[in-house]
Amino acid sequence: MAPYTWSITSGTLPAGLTLATSGAITGTPTAPVTNVPLTFQVQDSSNPVQTQNVSLTISVNPATLTVTITPPPPGLAASQVITVSATTNDVAGVSWSLSPSGGTFFPATSLNAAGVSFTAPATGGVYTITATSVSDVAVSSSATIGVTAVGGVYSFHNDNYRDGANTQEFVLTTANVNTSSFGKLAACKTDGAIYTQPLWLANVTVNGAQHNVVFVATEHDSLYAFDADASPCQQLWMVSLIDSAHGGTAGETTVPSGVPGFLVGSGGGDITPEVGVTGTPVIDPASNTLYVVSKSVIASGPTYYQRLHAIAVDTGAEKTGSPRSITSATTYPGSGTGGSSVAFDAKHENQRAGLAFVNGTVYIVWAAHEDAPPFYGWIMGYTYNGTSFTLADLLNVAPNDTNDAAGIWMCGAAPAADTLDNLYLITGNGYFDANSLTAPNTDFGDSFLQIPSSLAMITGFFTPSDQSADYTNDNDFGAGGAVLVDLPAGSASSVTHLVIGGGKDGNLYVLNRDDMGGYLMGTPVQVITFGSIFSTAGYWNGNLYIAGPGSPLSAFALNTSNAQFTMTSTSPSSFSWPGVSPSISASGTSNGIAWALDTSAYCTNGSHSCGPAVLHAYDATNLATELWNSSLVSTDAAGNAVKFTVPTIVNGKAYVGTRGNNTGGVYGSSSVSGELDIYGLN
């Protein structure tokens, strides 16, 4: 039999309905349909052609319209571009909108399950994306997202004040950070332990695609870039900082640690199982350059190398004129081990502290491995013009000491910097003679220093009255890092610019940045008694947060009338050595969360045990309320701990560097030599 064809000769199908060639009426009417008259012509195409008209009426109610949005990522960077979609039975599709306004959709409407391009707003905040039925605006589906205007976490403890606070966190709240909705999302394997704080950049184009990127450097002298939001982990690139493309020479390796009488230290294994990159890198967002210092050795010499690298963030490639070797050719006037001058020693100098980037200059500081002499507290400032490095500034903080000369450890913290480009740092044990009226008087052991960016002089300092006892008893004043605090405008206090820090001597000093006090010449604004300090404090919304060894995380409220602090709350449990350098996430002045990483089971010779790092989250307005920690659910466990490591909290995620399942044994003794753990909303 020949096929039939169908057509309507009179009448019009209601909106939303169509006639298929099989004769079926399909679709969804946009309004109720009652007795709509239609005349159908049925045609048989055989010869002769036969036709027949059939009169029918249609009465039908529309199906219930539905719209379901596909949840977008809960956190987006400002101006990040993603695809959003929704499923619907509305044949007219859905229209897209954002509240409050600011983002854009292209196209503005879409059909069932079709995606549209969404560009996040340029302003941070909490937004609602809505897909609305075109046929019935009462039918819609929405999703809430947080948009951060933070362009990146460029350096140690988030910014040059070293306060550890991210006040643009619009995803994580005190209500959703719990075992039901928050946990481990990804584990990114690396080739070595991660002593550096993870750094983060928004909207980096890698291989033609846009990503938010998290960077970590390892003790195996490698640098990694991972997609910051992917689950499971997505590695974007990885490079070795000691291969020929990055300035390395044949036979170079990382420096084995814990070898008595050979290589670095005195055999104690302060950094285990190898030394490569230890200090947290720093990123210049204007040029998309990551600066990092590597350490390596050719064992047959042995010949040691330290290099400053300028790395392209999108590829990991070395930039033109990079790296710059830091060698014994770098000298400073003094009567220490060098006689009339002291020379930089790539073997003994430990680049532990984070790098700082201030007004176009990269600042690097050094200390020692296990106090093995000779070493000095060096500060060097390098500028990079796109084609070469220049050593612009240089300072040795105790050039006349012949023993352990004022190393700059600061528990891995980077030097702080104020808005006038003054640097602030704390030195460890060393000779002190700055109060002498005759030369030499340029040695600043166990001192809090204010140094202009030119490094031409020390413009301010504070040295505790018990400095000599600190030096004799190895109570390094510089065991902790410095944090800067500015009092709000209009405060009653005559002191408005604070610098805060301490060390092994058991005191947390609150100092006036405008008058540091010198030695036996001034009085600190406040001295808070601690057992000891190996941490950098966090600061948010008028509150200071810190934990010493064997102590709980404590919060201190700032009194703006006298620039002093009063303890207000403590965490339910204490932290073993070395304590905690907390990070703070918040939405402005609300939803404050204090994040504390317990690294006490850090697996090297000085640790009391070996085990996972444990990330804790507390309500920052009352530390007695613990919201979550990574030991409560077995699948949330992090890799084994690395001492002094600091978590990064940004864009709805928490990033933690670990040593994987390495337990302190030689390199390659375990299946995972390092691991970056990523936490977020499930």
C-alpha positions in Angstrom: 0.0 0.0 0.0 1.3 3.4 -0.8 2.2 5.7 2.1 -0.2 8.2 3.6 0.5 11.9 4.1 -1.2 14.2 6.6 -2.0 17.9 6.6 -4.4 20.3 8.2 -6.7 22.0 5.7 -8.4 24.3 8.1 -7.8 25.3 11.7 -4.5 25.9 13.5 -2.8 23.8 16.1 -2.6 25.5 19.4 0.7 26.9 20.4 3.1 24.3 21.6 1.7 21.4 19.6 3.0 20.0 16.3 1.7 17.3 13.8 4.0 14.5 13.0 3.9 12.8 9.6 2.7 9.7 11.4 -0.4 11.5 12.4 0.6 12.0 16.0 0.1 15.3 17.7 3.1 16.0 19.9 4.4 18.8 22.1 3.1 20.7 25.1 0.3 23.3 24.7 1.1 26.6 26.4 -2.5 27.0 27.6 -5.6 24.8 28.1 -7.2 23.7 24.8 -11.0 23.0 24.6 -12.8 21.8 21.5 -10.5 23.4 18.9 -11.9 22.5 15.5 -9.4 21.1 12.9 -9.9 19.6 9.5 -7.3 16.9 8.5 -6.8 15.8 4.9 -5.6 12.3 4.6 -4.0 11.5 1.2 -3.1 8.2 -0.3 -0.4 8.8 -2.8 -1.2 5.7 -4.9 -2.5 6.1 -8.4 -5.1 7.5 -8.6 -4.5 9.8 -5.7 -7.2 9.5 -3.1 -8.0 12.0 -0.4 -10.3 12.2 2.5 -11.1 15.0 4.9 -11.7 14.3 8.5 -13.1 16.9 11.0 -11.8 16.6 14.6 -11.8 18.7 17.7 -9.0 18.9 20.2 -9.5 19.3 23.9 -6.4 18.9 26.1 -4.8 20.4 29.2 -1.1 21.3 29.0 1.3 19.0 30.8 2.9 20.5 34.0 5.9 22.5 32.9 9.1 21.7 34.6 12.6 23.3 34.7 15.6 21.7 36.5 18.9 23.6 36.5 22.1 21.5 36.3 24.1 22.7 39.4 27.1 24.9 38.3 30.3 24.8 40.4 29.5 26.4 43.8 32.5 28.8 43.5 33.6 30.9 40.6 36.3 33.4 40.1 35.3 36.9 38.9 34.8 36.9 35.1 35.3 33.1 34.9 33.5 31.6 31.9 31.5 28.3 32.3 28.7 26.5 30.6 25.3 26.3 32.4 22.3 24.2 31.3 18.8 23.2 32.4 16.4 20.5 31.4 12.8 21.4 30.6 9.7 20.1 28.9 8.8 23.5 27.7 9.3 23.4 23.9 10.0 27.1 24.0 12.9 26.6 26.3 14.2 28.6 29.2 15.5 32.1 29.7 18.5 32.8 31.9 19.0 35.5 34.6 21.3 36.4 37.5 20.5 38.1 40.8 21.9 40.5 41.7 22.8 41.4 38.1 26.3 41.5 36.8 27.1 38.4 34.8 26.2 37.6 31.2 24.6 34.7 29.4 25.1 33.9 25.7 22.6 33.2 24.2 20.0 34.5 26.7 17.7 31.5 26.2 18.2 27.8 25.6 16.2 24.7 24.6 16.0 21.5 26.7 19.4 20.6 28.2 21.2 22.9 25.8 24.1 24.8 27.5 24.7 28.6 27.4 27.9 30.4 28.1 27.9 32.2 31.5 30.5 34.8 32.4 30.6 35.4 36.2 30.3 39.0 37.5 33.4 41.1 38.1 32.3 41.8 41.6 32.5 39.2 44.4 29.5 38.1 46.3 26.7 35.5 46.5 24.6 35.2 43.4 21.6 33.3 42.2 21.5 31.8 38.7 17.9 31.2 37.5 16.5 29.3 34.5 12.8 30.3 33.8 10.3 28.6 31.5 9.7 30.8 28.5 6.0 29.7 28.3 5.2 30.2 32.0 7.4 32.6 34.0 6.1 31.1 37.2 8.1 27.9 36.5 11.8 28.2 37.2 14.8 26.6 38.9 17.7 28.3 40.6 21.2 27.6 42.0 23.3 29.7 44.3 27.0 30.4 43.6 29.7 32.3 45.3 31.9 34.6 43.2 35.3 35.6 44.5 37.0 38.8 43.3 40.3 37.5 44.7 42.6 37.3 41.6 45.0 35.0 43.4 46.7 33.9 46.5 50.1 35.1 45.4 52.3 34.6 48.5 52.6 33.1 52.0 49.6 33.8 54.2 47.7 35.5 51.4 49.1 39.0 51.4 52.1 41.1 52.5 50.6 41.8 55.9 50.8 38.0 56.4 47.4 38.0 58.1 46.2 34.7 56.4 42.8 36.2 55.8 40.6 35.7 52.7 37.6 37.9 53.2 36.2 37.1 49.7 35.1 33.6 50.5 31.4 33.4 49.5 31.0 29.6 49.2 32.2 28.2 52.5 30.1 29.2 55.6 29.8 28.1 59.2 26.6 26.3 58.1 28.0 24.1 55.3 31.4 23.2 56.5 30.5 19.9 58.2 30.8 16.2 57.7 27.6 16.1 55.7 28.5 18.6 53.0 32.2 19.2 53.1 35.1 16.8 52.5 38.0 15.6 50.4 37.5 16.0 46.7 40.8 15.2 45.1 44.3 14.0 45.9 47.0 15.3 43.5 50.2 13.2 43.5 53.5 14.9 43.4 57.1 13.6 43.3 58.1 15.0 46.6 57.1 16.5 50.0 55.3 19.9 49.8 56.7 22.3 52.3 55.4 25.3 50.4 52.0 26.9 50.9 49.8 26.2 47.8 49.4 29.3 45.7 46.3 30.0 43.5 45.5 32.0 40.4 42.2 32.7 38.7 41.4 32.4 35.0 44.8 31.2 33.7 44.7 30.0 30.0 46.6 26.8 29.8 46.8 25.0 26.4 43.9 27.1 25.1 41.5 26.5 28.0 40.7 28.6 31.0 41.4 27.3 34.5 41.7 28.4 38.0 45.1 27.0 38.9 46.8 25.9 42.2 50.6 25.7 42.2 52.9 23.7 44.5 56.6 23.2 44.6 58.2 20.1 46.0 61.4 19.1 47.8 62.2 17.0 44.6 62.8 20.4 42.9 59.6 20.2 40.9 56.9 22.7 40.2 53.3 21.6 39.5 50.2 23.3 38.2 46.8 21.6 38.9 43.3 22.6 37.9 42.1 24.1 41.2 38.5 22.9 40.7 38.8 19.5 39.0 37.7 16.3 40.8 39.4 13.9 40.3 42.7 15.8 40.1 43.8 17.3 36.8 47.5 18.1 36.3 48.0 20.9 33.9 51.8 20.9 33.7 54.8 19.8 35.8 58.5 20.8 35.4 61.8 20.0 37.0 63.6 23.1 38.2 67.0 21.3 37.8 66.8 20.0 34.3 68.7 21.7 31.5 65.6 23.8 30.4 65.6 25.3 33.9 69.3 26.0 34.3 70.4 22.6 35.7 73.6 20.9 34.8 74.4 17.2 34.2 74.4 15.2 37.4 72.4 17.5 39.5 70.0 16.1 42.1 68.1 17.3 45.1 70.2 17.4 48.3 69.8 14.2 50.4 69.2 15.1 54.1 70.1 13.4 57.3 73.6 12.3 56.2 76.1 13.0 59.1 79.2 14.9 58.0 78.0 15.2 54.4 75.7 17.4 52.4 73.6 19.7 54.5 73.0 20.1 58.3 74.6 18.0 61.0 72.8 14.8 60.2 69.6 15.4 62.0 67.4 15.4 58.9 65.6 18.7 59.5 64.0 18.4 56.0 63.5 14.8 55.1 64.1 12.9 52.8 65.6 15.6 50.5 66.1 19.3 50.1 64.9 21.0 46.9 62.3 23.8 47.1 61.4 24.7 50.7 60.4 28.4 50.8 56.9 29.3 49.5 57.2 30.9 46.0 55.6 34.2 45.2 53.6 35.3 42.1 53.7 38.7 40.3 50.2 38.8 38.8 51.1 41.8 36.5 53.6 39.7 34.5 52.2 36.3 35.3 55.5 35.3 36.7 56.1 32.8 39.6 59.4 33.2 41.4 60.9 30.2 43.3 64.3 29.2 44.7 65.6 25.7 44.1 68.5 23.9 45.9 70.5 21.1 44.3 73.9 19.3 44.4 76.3 17.4 42.2 77.4 14.9 44.8 80.8 14.0 43.3 82.1 17.5 44.2 80.1 18.1 46.1 79.0 21.2 44.4 75.9 23.0 45.6 73.5 25.3 43.7 70.8 27.7 44.6 68.9 29.5 41.9 66.1 32.0 41.6 63.7 31.1 38.8 61.2 33.2 36.9 58.5 30.8 35.7 55.7 31.5 33.2 52.5 30.5 35.1 50.7 29.1 32.0 53.5 26.7 30.8 56.0 26.2 33.6 58.7 27.4 31.2 61.7 29.4 32.4 61.5 33.1 31.3 64.2 34.8 29.3 67.4 35.4 31.4 66.3 33.1 34.1 67.4 31.4 36.4 69.8 33.5 38.4 72.4 31.5 40.3 73.1 32.7 43.9 76.7 32.0 44.6 79.7 32.8 46.8 80.4 35.7 44.5 77.7 37.5 46.6 79.5 39.0 49.5 78.8 41.5 52.3 81.3 43.6 54.4 81.9 42.1 57.8 84.4 40.4 60.0 82.7 37.0 60.3 84.0 33.8 58.9 85.2 35.6 55.7 87.5 38.1 57.5 86.9 41.4 55.9 83.7 40.2 54.2 81.3 37.2 54.3 80.3 35.2 51.2 77.0 33.4 50.5 77.3 29.7 51.0 74.9 27.7 48.9 75.5 24.6 51.0 74.8 25.9 54.5 72.2 28.5 53.7 68.6 27.2 54.1 66.0 29.1 52.1 63.2 28.1 54.4 61.1 31.3 54.6 58.7 32.3 51.9 59.6 34.8 49.2 58.1 38.3 49.3 57.3 40.5 46.3 57.3 44.2 47.1 57.1 47.0 44.6 58.6 45.0 41.8 61.3 43.4 43.8 61.6 39.7 44.9 63.0 39.4 48.5 64.6 36.2 49.6 65.9 35.4 53.1 68.0 32.5 54.5 68.8 30.7 57.7 70.6 27.4 58.4 70.1 23.6 58.3 70.1 22.5 62.0 72.3 25.4 63.0 75.3 23.9 61.2 77.8 26.7 60.7 78.8 28.8 58.9 75.5 30.5 58.1 74.1 34.0 58.2 70.8 35.8 58.0 70.9 37.0 54.4 68.4 39.2 52.7 68.6 39.8 49.0 66.3 41.7 46.7 66.2 40.8 43.0 64.5 42.7 40.2 63.5 41.0 36.9 62.9 43.1 33.8 61.7 40.4 31.5 65.1 39.6 30.1 67.4 39.3 33.2 67.8 39.5 37.0 69.6 42.2 38.8 70.6 42.0 42.5 69.2 45.3 43.5 69.5 45.1 47.3 71.5 43.1 49.8 71.8 42.9 53.6 73.4 40.6 56.1 71.9 41.0 59.5 74.9 39.8 61.6 78.0 40.0 59.3 80.5 40.1 62.2 79.4 36.9 63.9 81.6 33.9 63.4 79.2 31.3 64.8 75.4 31.0 64.3 74.6 34.3 62.8 71.0 35.4 63.1 69.3 33.1 60.7 65.8 34.1 59.4 63.5 31.0 59.7 60.2 32.4 60.9 58.5 29.0 60.7 58.5 29.3 56.9 56.8 32.7 56.9 57.7 35.4 54.4 58.8 38.8 55.5 55.9 41.1 56.0 55.6 44.5 54.2 53.6 47.6 54.9 52.2 50.1 52.5 55.4 52.2 52.6 57.3 49.1 51.4 59.1 48.6 54.7 60.0 44.9 55.4 59.4 43.3 58.8 61.1 40.1 59.9 62.5 38.4 63.0 66.0 37.0 63.4 67.2 33.9 65.3 70.1 33.4 67.6 73.2 35.5 66.8 75.5 38.1 68.1 73.9 41.5 69.0 75.9 44.7 69.1 73.5 47.3 67.6 73.5 49.1 71.0 77.2 49.7 70.8 78.5 53.2 70.2 81.5 51.9 68.4 82.0 49.5 65.5 81.1 46.8 64.9 77.5 47.6 65.7 75.6 46.0 62.7 74.7 42.7 64.2 71.1 42.0 65.0 70.7 38.5 66.5 67.3 37.7 68.2 65.7 40.9 67.0 62.5 42.2 65.3 63.6 44.3 62.3 62.1 47.0 60.2 64.0 47.4 57.0 63.3 49.7 54.0 62.9 48.1 50.6 66.3 49.4 49.6 67.9 47.3 52.4 70.3 50.2 52.9 69.9 50.2 56.6 67.8 48.9 59.5 65.4 51.8 60.3 63.7 50.2 63.3 64.2 47.3 65.6 63.2 45.7 68.8 65.4 43.3 70.8 64.1 41.7 73.9 66.0 42.5 77.1 66.9 38.8 77.6 68.6 38.6 74.2 71.8 37.3 75.7 70.0 34.5 77.5 68.1 33.7 74.3 71.4 33.4 72.4 73.0 31.3 75.1 70.1 28.9 75.5 69.1 28.6 71.8 65.8 30.4 72.4 65.5 31.8 68.9 63.5 34.9 68.9 62.9 34.4 65.2 61.2 31.0 65.5 57.8 32.6 64.6 56.7 35.0 61.8 55.5 38.6 61.7 52.0 39.8 61.0 51.0 43.5 60.5 47.8 45.0 61.9 46.4 48.5 61.3 43.9 49.9 63.7 40.7 51.3 62.1 40.5 54.9 61.3 39.1 56.9 64.2 40.5 54.6 66.9 41.2 56.2 70.2 44.6 54.6 70.5 47.7 56.7 69.8 49.4 53.6 68.4 47.8 52.7 65.1 50.3 50.5 63.3 51.2 47.2 64.9 53.6 44.4 64.1 53.2 41.1 66.1 55.4 38.1 66.5 57.5 36.0 68.8 59.6 32.8 69.1 61.1 30.3 71.5 61.4 32.7 74.4 57.7 32.3 75.1 56.4 35.8 74.5 54.2 37.2 71.7 55.2 40.8 71.3 52.8 43.5 70.1 55.0 46.4 68.8 54.4 49.9 67.5 55.7 49.9 63.9 56.2 53.6 64.1 58.5 53.2 67.1 59.8 49.7 67.4 61.6 50.3 70.8 65.2 49.3 70.1 67.0 47.5 72.9 66.2 48.6 76.5 65.0 51.9 75.0 61.2 51.4 74.6 58.3 49.3 75.9 56.3 47.0 73.7 52.6 47.9 73.4 51.9 44.5 74.9 53.6 41.2 75.8 51.4 38.1 75.7 52.9 35.1 77.5 53.1 31.9 75.5 55.0 28.6 76.1 56.8 29.2 72.8 55.9 30.3 69.3 56.7 28.6 66.0 53.8 30.2 64.2 52.6 33.2 62.3 49.3 34.6 63.7 46.2 35.1 61.6 44.1 38.3 61.8 40.5 39.0 60.9 37.8 41.5 61.9 39.6 42.7 65.0 40.7 39.3 66.1 44.2 37.7 66.3 44.5 33.9 66.1 47.5 31.7 67.0 48.4 28.4 68.7 51.7 27.6 70.3 53.0 24.0 70.9 50.9 22.2 73.5 48.2 25.0 73.4 44.8 25.4 71.9 44.1 27.8 69.0 43.4 31.1 70.8 41.5 34.2 69.7 42.4 37.6 71.0 40.2 40.6 70.5 41.8 44.0 69.7 40.9 46.9 71.9 41.1 50.0 69.7 41.4 52.3 72.6 44.9 51.0 73.6 46.0 48.7 70.8 46.1 45.7 73.1 44.5 42.3 72.9 42.4 40.2 75.2 41.8 36.4 74.9 38.2 35.7 74.0 38.0 32.0 73.1 40.0 28.8 72.6 39.6 25.6 70.6 38.4 22.5 72.3 41.7 20.7 71.8 45.4 21.6 71.9 48.0 21.3 69.2 51.3 19.5 69.7 54.6 21.0 68.4 55.0 23.1 66.3 51.6 24.6 66.9 49.5 26.3 64.2 49.7 29.3 61.7 46.0 29.6 61.1 44.2 30.8 57.9 40.9 32.6 58.0 38.1 32.6 55.4 35.1 34.9 55.6 32.5 36.8 53.6 33.6 40.3 54.7 32.9 40.4 58.4 30.6 37.4 58.5 30.9 33.6 58.2 34.4 33.7 59.6 36.1 30.3 59.8 39.5 29.7 61.4 41.4 26.9 59.7 44.1 25.2 61.6 46.4 22.5 60.2 47.8 20.1 62.7 51.2 19.0 61.3 52.6 17.6 64.5 53.0 14.0 63.1 55.4 15.3 60.5 57.5 12.1 60.1 61.1 13.5 60.3 63.6 12.8 63.0 62.4 15.6 65.3 58.7 14.5 65.2 57.1 12.5 68.0 55.1 10.5 65.4 54.3 10.1 61.7 50.7 10.4 60.4 48.3 12.4 58.3 48.0 16.2 58.6 44.7 17.1 60.2 42.8 20.1 58.9 40.4 21.7 61.5 37.7 24.3 60.9 36.4 26.5 63.8 33.8 29.2 64.0 36.1 32.2 64.1 33.7 34.2 66.3 33.9 31.4 69.0 36.7 28.9 68.6 35.0 26.6 71.1 32.8 25.5 68.2 34.6 23.1 65.9 32.7 22.8 62.6 34.7 20.0 61.0 38.1 18.2 60.8 39.6 15.8 58.3 40.0 13.0 60.9 36.2 12.5 61.4 35.6 10.7 58.2 38.2 8.2 57.0 37.9 9.2 53.3 38.8 12.8 54.3 42.3 11.8 55.6 45.1 13.9 54.2 48.6 12.7 53.3 51.3 12.5 56.0 52.2 15.8 57.6 54.9 18.4 56.8 55.9 20.7 59.6 55.0 24.4 59.3 52.9 23.9 56.2 50.0 26.3 55.9 46.6 25.6 54.1 45.2 27.9 51.4 41.4 28.6 51.5 39.9 30.2 48.4 36.9 30.0 46.1 35.2 27.2 48.1 38.2 25.0 48.4 40.9 24.2 51.0 44.3 23.1 49.7 46.8 21.2 51.9 50.3 20.2 51.0 51.6 16.8 52.4 54.4 14.2 52.0 51.9 11.6 50.6 52.5 8.3 52.3 56.2 8.9 52.8 57.1 8.2 56.4 60.5 10.0 56.4 62.4 7.3 54.6 64.7 7.9 51.6 63.3 9.3 48.4 61.3 6.6 46.6 60.7 4.5 49.7 57.0 4.9 49.4 54.5 4.8 46.5 53.4 8.5 46.9 56.3 10.9 47.7 54.0 13.9 48.0 50.4 14.9 47.7 48.2 18.0 47.4 44.8 17.4 49.0 41.8 19.4 47.9 38.7 19.8 50.1 35.4 21.4 49.3 31.6 21.0 49.2 30.5 17.5 48.2 
